[in-house]
Amino acid sequence: MDLRALRYFIAVVEAGSLSRAAHSLYVAQPALTAQIKKLEGELGAQLLERSHAGVTPTPAGSQLYEDARRLLSDADAMRERIKHVPQGPEGSVTVAVPFLLTTLLLGPVIARLRDQHPRVRVFVIDGLSLTVHKAMLDGRADLAILVDAPSPGDLVCTPLAEEAMYICGQDHDGRVAPLLQPQAGSSLPAMAFADAAGLPLVLQPRRYAIRQAVEAAAEAQGLRLNIVHEHDSARVIRSLYQCGAGFTFTPACSLTDVPPWLWPQLADAEPQARQRQGSGPGRWLVAQVVAPVLRRQYTLAVQARRAQDAATQAVAQALADHAQDLMRQGIWRATPL
């Protein structure tokens, strides 16, 4: 028996007439009569008494009327409940990302999530790598991209990418350009760490990951860093080296912050010309640090308590997918792990 037949039966009982019920249901009376007869056949009982005054339910019909009303009410309630069940991931997710990766990754990821998972809301904590790591340890972030960080037991970690470090700044007097070395298979030149360490440097304090990597390389070679500015703020550091106040060590992900007038030259020039892109006074210089190559590893970390949460999984997957896209396209000069 189907729900439509039960609705028809209820309408007939409440109307007390097949013709009036057919009119209210917008069906032909013969079709309605056929539905009632089919229902009687399925149940093996007469459901209606017919007379010149109309129809009245038999004892079996009265029982069916009560049961059918409850059944249809339950069916309507079920339909409403199903209608309000979330379709796809739903919830709020807080993401902590290093400042230098925020511009590169988060805008496209949040836009993609809005299209694919509109019930997922993303909140962002951005800062230096130390801030991001602390946000995960404190439980303020549900997932994060960690830099060269150990993996505590309460985090589920997946290797994401490895990238090299670069030296960036303006060559005011043309003295830095001779330090550049061509790199086979790369559009950017290289510079030995020993030469980079002697440039006027703008760096973070020692507690930050980039500074620690640079200090370790300097100590290994017995070198003294020529630091002219030291600041906590990545924004201040970026402003200083972009205005020509010094050079800084920066990971590949931040090369998108290089002044836009440089990139047309890099895109159009031959490798030899790219090598000389810092050769004029006041020209911008970007070179990969070598001897040794300084590298950073990124890990996608999720709080263990949120690892099975659908919304958190959706955000983590979107971050990983976009990072892979950027690396494949060469926009992010990093190696997938």
RODO-2510 file (C-alpha; in nm, 4 decimals, decimal comma):
residues 337
     n   res          X          Y          Z
     1     m     0,0000     0,0000     0,0000
     2     d     0,1254     0,3505    -0,0722
     3     l     0,0866     0,6750     0,1192
     4     r    -0,1204     0,8324    -0,1562
     5     a    -0,3908     0,5655    -0,1198
     6     l    -0,4028     0,6295     0,2545
     7     r    -0,4383     1,0041     0,1971
     8     y    -0,7249     0,9363    -0,0441
     9     f    -0,8963     0,7107     0,2122
    10     i    -0,8686     0,9716     0,4877
    11     a    -1,0121     1,2365     0,2561
    12     v    -1,3113     1,0129     0,1735
    13     v    -1,3855     0,9398     0,5411
    14     e    -1,3595     1,3080     0,6361
    15     a    -1,5723     1,4213     0,3386
    16     g    -1,8321     1,1472     0,3903
    17     s    -1,8687     1,1245     0,0146
    18     l    -1,6639     0,9889    -0,2721
    19     s    -1,7709     1,2721    -0,5016
    20     r    -1,6854     1,5469    -0,2508
    21     a    -1,3496     1,3802    -0,1737
    22     a    -1,2701     1,3501    -0,5455
    23     h    -1,3459     1,7207    -0,5907
    24     s    -1,1192     1,8249    -0,3002
    25     l    -0,8380     1,5983    -0,4209
    26     y    -0,8690     1,7094    -0,7853
    27     v    -0,8976     1,3495    -0,9066
    28     a    -1,1689     1,1763    -1,1070
    29     q    -1,4219     0,9870    -0,8947
    30     p    -1,3685     0,6551    -1,0807
    31     a    -0,9935     0,6794    -1,0110
    32     l    -1,0639     0,7476    -0,6433
    33     t    -1,3083     0,4560    -0,6246
    34     a    -1,0455     0,2300    -0,7825
    35     q    -0,7879     0,3343    -0,5185
    36     i    -1,0302     0,2526    -0,2345
    37     k    -1,1156    -0,0878    -0,3840
    38     k    -0,7424    -0,1613    -0,4265
    39     l    -0,6832    -0,0702    -0,0608
    40     e    -0,9689    -0,2981     0,0500
    41     g    -0,8195    -0,5785    -0,1574
    42     e    -0,4738    -0,5350    -0,0021
    43     l    -0,6139    -0,5351     0,3521
    44     g    -0,8741    -0,8061     0,2908
    45     a    -1,1508    -0,6058     0,4558
    46     q    -1,4389    -0,3783     0,3601
    47     l    -1,3476    -0,0253     0,4652
    48     l    -1,6556     0,1814     0,3712
    49     e    -2,0334     0,1411     0,3954
    50     r    -2,2051     0,3044     0,0989
    51     s    -2,5572     0,4507     0,1136
    52     h    -2,7686     0,7157    -0,0577
    53     a    -2,6429     0,9619     0,2101
    54     g    -2,2749     0,8970     0,1299
    55     v    -2,0124     0,6710     0,2858
    56     t    -1,9223     0,5835     0,6450
    57     p    -1,6266     0,3769     0,7682
    58     t    -1,6771     0,0186     0,8791
    59     p    -1,5104    -0,0904     1,2050
    60     a    -1,2069    -0,1935     0,9969
    61     g    -1,2246     0,1414     0,8155
    62     s    -1,2357     0,3335     1,1452
    63     q    -0,9259     0,1481     1,2663
    64     l    -0,7452     0,2175     0,9391
    65     y    -0,8459     0,5841     0,9577
    66     e    -0,6811     0,6253     1,3013
    67     d    -0,3701     0,4281     1,2060
    68     a    -0,3341     0,6059     0,8702
    69     r    -0,3532     0,9507     1,0319
    70     r    -0,0681     0,8588     1,2682
    71     l     0,1334     0,7023     0,9871
    72     l     0,0972     1,0051     0,7580
    73     s     0,1804     1,2422     1,0433
    74     d     0,4981     1,0429     1,1118
    75     a     0,5816     1,0446     0,7400
    76     d     0,5432     1,4239     0,7217
    77     a     0,7614     1,4699     1,0307
    78     m     1,0240     1,2372     0,8838
    79     r     1,0239     1,4369     0,5611
    80     e     1,0871     1,7597     0,7533
    81     r     1,3668     1,6042     0,9568
    82     i     1,5386     1,4733     0,6447
    83     k     1,5018     1,8140     0,4803
    84     h     1,7020     1,9732     0,7624
    85     v     1,9804     1,7155     0,7766
    86     p     2,3050     1,8951     0,6723
    87     q     2,4059     1,8199     0,3168
    88     g     2,7834     1,7830     0,3308
    89     p     3,0269     1,9101     0,5974
    90     e     2,9018     2,1742     0,8383
    91     g     3,0684     2,3679     1,1200
    92     s     3,3389     2,6169     1,2117
    93     v     3,7096     2,5465     1,1625
    94     t     3,9956     2,7637     1,2877
    95     v     4,3086     2,7482     1,0723
    96     a     4,6510     2,8740     1,1794
    97     v     4,8895     2,9553     0,8945
    98     p     5,2323     3,1240     0,8839
    99     f     5,2054     3,4852     0,7726
   100     l     5,4141     3,4253     0,4615
   101     l     5,1777     3,1502     0,3422
   102     t     4,8531     3,3340     0,4141
   103     t     4,8400     3,5387     0,0940
   104     l     4,9536     3,2463    -0,1176
   105     l     4,7078     2,9876     0,0134
   106     l     4,4120     3,1130     0,2102
   107     g     4,2230     3,3427    -0,0260
   108     p     4,1716     3,0786    -0,2971
   109     v     4,1091     2,8046    -0,0396
   110     i     3,8386     2,9980     0,1460
   111     a     3,6733     3,0937    -0,1834
   112     r     3,6772     2,7298    -0,2984
   113     l     3,5296     2,6114     0,0303
   114     r     3,2501     2,8685     0,0030
   115     d     3,1528     2,7192    -0,3330
   116     q     3,1988     2,3520    -0,2474
   117     h     3,1027     2,3462     0,1228
   118     p     2,8895     2,6538     0,1998
   119     r     2,8081     2,5290     0,5520
   120     v     3,1751     2,5325     0,6557
   121     r     3,2957     2,8559     0,8177
   122     v     3,6693     2,9226     0,8298
   123     f     3,8408     3,1430     1,0877
   124     v     4,2081     3,2306     1,0438
   125     i     4,4991     3,2847     1,2809
   126     d     4,8062     3,4089     1,0963
   127     g     5,1443     3,5067     1,2280
   128     l     5,5024     3,3912     1,2433
   129     s     5,5635     3,0178     1,2686
   130     l     5,6054     3,0364     1,6468
   131     t     5,2583     3,1916     1,6808
   132     v     5,1051     2,9227     1,4611
   133     h     5,2686     2,6407     1,6563
   134     k     5,1536     2,7895     1,9870
   135     a     4,7960     2,8223     1,8575
   136     m     4,7904     2,4474     1,7947
   137     l     4,9486     2,3589     2,1282
   138     d     4,6979     2,5837     2,3089
   139     g     4,4067     2,4293     2,1209
   140     r     4,2984     2,7626     1,9702
   141     a     4,3403     2,6246     1,6179
   142     d     4,1829     2,3089     1,4774
   143     l     4,4415     2,2662     1,2050
   144     a     4,7588     2,4432     1,0981
   145     i     5,0538     2,4453     0,8663
   146     l     5,3589     2,4003     1,0888
   147     v     5,7173     2,4874     0,9973
   148     d     6,0022     2,2518     1,0937
   149     a     5,8061     2,1572     1,4046
   150     p     5,8005     1,8318     1,6039
   151     s     5,4736     1,6373     1,5943
   152     p     5,3154     1,6103     1,9421
   153     g     5,1018     1,3031     2,0053
   154     d     4,7769     1,4993     2,0146
   155     l     4,8245     1,6158     1,6539
   156     v     4,7701     1,4175     1,3343
   157     c     5,0442     1,5362     1,0984
   158     t     5,0909     1,4961     0,7230
   159     p     5,4059     1,6193     0,5410
   160     l     5,3078     1,8913     0,2940
   161     a     5,6070     2,0546     0,1233
   162     e     5,9737     2,1458     0,1410
   163     e     6,1130     2,4726     0,0086
   164     a     6,4466     2,6493    -0,0187
   165     m     6,5440     2,9860     0,1290
   166     y     6,6223     3,2939    -0,0794
   167     i     6,8010     3,6228    -0,0203
   168     c     6,6046     3,9322    -0,1283
   169     g     6,6777     4,3035    -0,1382
   170     q     6,7874     4,6010    -0,3474
   171     d     7,1372     4,6276    -0,4919
   172     h     7,1826     5,0051    -0,4520
   173     d     7,5363     5,0373    -0,5839
   174     g     7,5735     4,7273    -0,8014
   175     r     7,8223     4,5627    -0,5654
   176     v     7,6014     4,2641    -0,4868
   177     a     7,5330     4,1490    -0,8450
   178     p     7,8841     3,9982    -0,8928
   179     l     7,8054     3,7586    -0,6057
   180     l     7,5276     3,5946    -0,8079
   181     q     7,5809     3,2514    -0,9639
   182     p     7,3752     3,1011    -1,2487
   183     q     7,1637     2,7985    -1,1581
   184     a     7,1019     2,5262    -1,4126
   185     g     6,7317     2,4679    -1,4630
   186     s     6,6252     2,7683    -1,2565
   187     s     6,5011     3,1106    -1,3574
   188     l     6,6668     3,2648    -1,0515
   189     p     7,0373     3,2887    -0,9693
   190     a     7,2072     3,1550    -0,6576
   191     m     7,4248     3,3141    -0,3916
   192     a     7,6598     3,1388    -0,1525
   193     f     7,5495     3,1616     0,2091
   194     a     7,8860     3,3089     0,3077
   195     d     7,8271     3,6016     0,0700
   196     a     7,4658     3,6477     0,1813
   197     a     7,5679     3,6534     0,5477
   198     g     7,7878     3,9582     0,4844
   199     l     7,5073     4,1702     0,3354
   200     p     7,3233     4,4202     0,5590
   201     l     7,0495     4,1956     0,6960
   202     v     6,6963     4,2511     0,8240
   203     l     6,5959     3,9526     1,0411
   204     q     6,3627     3,8299     1,3134
   205     p     6,4883     3,7679     1,6680
   206     r     6,6598     3,4390     1,7485
   207     r     6,3466     3,2600     1,8704
   208     y     6,2016     3,2440     1,5166
   209     a     6,2515     2,9573     1,2710
   210     i     6,4117     3,1511     0,9834
   211     r     6,6596     3,3203     1,2155
   212     q     6,7458     2,9891     1,3814
   213     a     6,8168     2,8255     1,0444
   214     v     7,0343     3,1186     0,9372
   215     e     7,2193     3,1275     1,2714
   216     a     7,2866     2,7523     1,2538
   217     a     7,4325     2,7827     0,9027
   218     a     7,6471     3,0788     1,0076
   219     e     7,7761     2,8986     1,3147
   220     a     7,8612     2,5895     1,1069
   221     q     8,0791     2,8049     0,8793
   222     g     8,2203     3,0245     1,1541
   223     l     8,0526     3,3349     1,0071
   224     r     7,9169     3,6463     1,1737
   225     l     7,5844     3,7782     1,0427
   226     n     7,5754     4,1464     0,9458
   227     i     7,2395     4,2334     1,1068
   228     v     7,1324     4,5981     1,0707
   229     h     6,7637     4,5608     1,1694
   230     e     6,5950     4,3086     1,3979
   231     h     6,2155     4,3026     1,4352
   232     d     5,9417     4,0653     1,5525
   233     s     5,6933     4,1766     1,2907
   234     a     5,7100     4,0025     0,9524
   235     r     5,5261     4,3006     0,8062
   236     v     5,7928     4,5421     0,9317
   237     i     6,0699     4,3183     0,7984
   238     r     5,9030     4,2976     0,4590
   239     s     5,8553     4,6748     0,4498
   240     l     6,2218     4,7324     0,5391
   241     y     6,3741     4,5078     0,2740
   242     q     6,1282     4,6215     0,0096
   243     c     6,2194     4,9862     0,0698
   244     g     6,5894     4,9058     0,0375
   245     a     6,6901     4,9145     0,4055
   246     g     6,8642     4,5778     0,3822
   247     f     6,8421     4,2176     0,2658
   248     t     6,6512     3,9335     0,4238
   249     f     6,6410     3,5557     0,4103
   250     t     6,2963     3,4481     0,3015
   251     p     6,1331     3,1194     0,2006
   252     a     6,0131     3,0478    -0,1517
   253     c     5,6479     3,0993    -0,0575
   254     s     5,7106     3,4712    -0,0018
   255     l     5,8507     3,5303    -0,3511
   256     t     5,4990     3,6324    -0,4528
   257     d     5,5636     3,9396    -0,2336
   258     v     5,8537     4,0477    -0,4533
   259     p     5,7740     4,3888    -0,6079
   260     p     5,5599     4,3351    -0,9179
   261     w     5,7936     4,5243    -1,1506
   262     l     6,0481     4,2433    -1,1133
   263     w     5,8316     3,9565    -1,2363
   264     p     5,7807     4,0690    -1,5996
   265     q     6,1595     4,0807    -1,6312
   266     l     6,1951     3,7326    -1,4847
   267     a     5,9181     3,5894    -1,7013
   268     d     6,0445     3,7336    -2,0304
   269     a     6,4219     3,7286    -1,9911
   270     e     6,6643     3,4538    -2,0841
   271     p     6,8324     3,2775    -1,7897
   272     q     7,1500     3,4836    -1,8355
   273     a     6,9470     3,8033    -1,8196
   274     r     6,7629     3,6790    -1,5137
   275     q     7,0961     3,6180    -1,3461
   276     r     7,1803     3,9850    -1,4001
   277     q     6,8409     4,1179    -1,2920
   278     g     7,0044     4,2841    -0,9912
   279     s     7,3010     4,4249    -1,1778
   280     g     7,1971     4,7909    -1,1875
   281     p     7,2088     5,0283    -0,8892
   282     g     6,8801     5,0140    -0,7008
   283     r     6,7691     4,6998    -0,8859
   284     w     6,5887     4,4237    -0,7055
   285     l     6,7772     4,1045    -0,6286
   286     v     6,6369     3,7585    -0,5571
   287     a     6,8715     3,4594    -0,5308
   288     q     6,8520     3,1112    -0,3847
   289     v     7,0891     3,0568    -0,0950
   290     v     7,3363     2,7731    -0,1577
   291     a     7,6439     2,6238     0,0081
   292     p     7,4560     2,5202     0,2075
   293     v     7,1029     2,5163     0,0701
   294     l     6,8716     2,6220     0,3523
   295     r     6,5405     2,4345     0,3529
   296     r     6,2130     2,4469     0,5436
   297     q     5,9574     2,1694     0,5786
   298     y     5,5853     2,2299     0,6110
   299     t     5,3493     1,9899     0,7850
   300     l     4,9696     1,9931     0,7769
   301     a     4,8664     1,9276     1,1375
   302     v     4,5152     1,8546     1,2670
   303     q     4,4063     1,8294     1,6298
   304     a     4,3480     1,4585     1,6999
   305     r     4,0059     1,5384     1,8478
   306     r     3,9020     1,6971     1,5148
   307     a     4,0674     1,4473     1,2806
   308     q     3,7374     1,2712     1,1992
   309     d     3,5316     1,5905     1,1790
   310     a     3,3966     1,6342     0,8252
   311     a     3,4339     2,0139     0,8207
   312     t     3,7948     1,9967     0,9417
   313     q     3,8735     1,7276     0,6853
   314     a     3,7240     1,9430     0,4086
   315     v     3,9409     2,2427     0,5024
   316     a     4,2556     2,0311     0,5379
   317     q     4,1959     1,8695     0,1991
   318     a     4,1328     2,2065     0,0340
   319     l     4,4615     2,3422     0,1752
   320     a     4,6569     2,0361     0,0613
   321     d     4,4985     2,0387    -0,2851
   322     h     4,5668     2,4083    -0,3441
   323     a     4,9256     2,3753    -0,2219
   324     q     4,9771     2,0888    -0,4681
   325     d     4,8262     2,2990    -0,7486
   326     l     5,0598     2,5913    -0,6750
   327     m     5,3659     2,3667    -0,6689
   328     r     5,2652     2,1897    -0,9887
   329     q     5,2160     2,5248    -1,1660
   330     g     5,5513     2,6565    -1,0394
   331     i     5,3881     2,9459    -0,8539
   332     w     5,5174     2,8077    -0,5251
   333     r     5,8798     2,6998    -0,5728
   334     a     5,8527     2,4059    -0,3350
   335     t     5,8720     2,0267    -0,3508
   336     p     5,5697     1,8163    -0,2482
   337     l     5,6330     1,5680     0,0328
***
